[in-house]
Amino acid sequence: AFTHGLEPKKGVGSLQIRIWDESDALYIQVIDDGIGFDASSINNMLSEEVKNFTKDSEYIGILNTHRRIQLLYGIAYGLKIKSSPGEGTQVTITLPR
């Protein structure tokens, strides 16, 4: 969030981290008001199968983290990303409790 969202932003930025649990899941949410990006391509990649990833994928760190969580805990868990250019990014990580 600091490096990719806030560092390139001109002026002041903010970062929020929220952690809570509901039912059988733990949620970790990171929200910034940085530069944002078009999240549609990354959300498509998050839904693809592992075999479709290559070492040249643009968001390899996010994809690796998402897939590792799913391999360990199941497809109900992982990352969800909301972002818009110029408006910031919200990443929610869902883990089992």
N, C-alpha and C positions, 0 to 999 in steps of 0.2 A: 504494500500500500504506500509506504514511504517512497520507495525508489521509482515505481512505475506510475503511481497516481499523483502523488503530491510534489515530488522533486521537480518535475517539468512544469508544474503550474506556476503562473505568475501570481505573486501576492501570497496572502495567508491562506492556509488550508487547515482542515480539521480531520481527525481520525477518531472513530468510535470503535470500541470493542465491547461486545455484549456476549455473555455466556449464560445459558439457562437450560433447564431440563423440563421435558414434558413427556408424559407416558414413559416409554422405554428408550427415549432418545436424549442425547446431549447435543445442544446447538452452540456453535461458536460463530459469531457474526462479526465481520470486519467491514466498516462503512467509511468511505472517504468522500470528500467533495472535490477530488482531483480532476484530472483531465478526462477520465472515462474512456470508453471505447465501444465499438459496435460489438455487443456480446452475442449476437445471433450466430456467428461462425463458431465461437468457442462452445456455446451450448450445443450446437450440432455435433461437435467433436466429442463432448462429454457423453453423448448418447451412443456413439459408435462403439463397435467392438474393439477390444485390445489389439487384435491382429491388424487393424487398419492404421495403427500409429506408426510413424517413422521417426527416426532420430532427427529429422529435419523439421518436425512439427513446430510451428511458431510458439505455441504455448506448452511446451513439453513439461515444464515444472508443474503446472496446474493439472495437466492430463495425467502425469505420473502420480500425483497425490490423490486425485480422484479415483483412479483405477486401483491404487494400492488399498485405499479404504474399502472399495467394493470387493476386492479379492479377499480381504481379511474378514469383512463383516456382512457382505451381501449387497445386492443392488438397491436396497432401500436407503443406503447410506452413501455419503460422498459430498460433492460440492455442488452448489447452485450459485449461479452468477447473474446479477442484474447490473447493467451498466448502460450509460448513454454518453456519447461524446460531449464533453464540456460540462457534464453534470455529476460525474463521480461514479463510484462503483460500490456494490454491496456483494460480498461473498459470504455465503452461509455454509458452514461445514456441519454435517450431521453424522453423529457417531452413536453407537449403542451405549446405553448407560451402564 
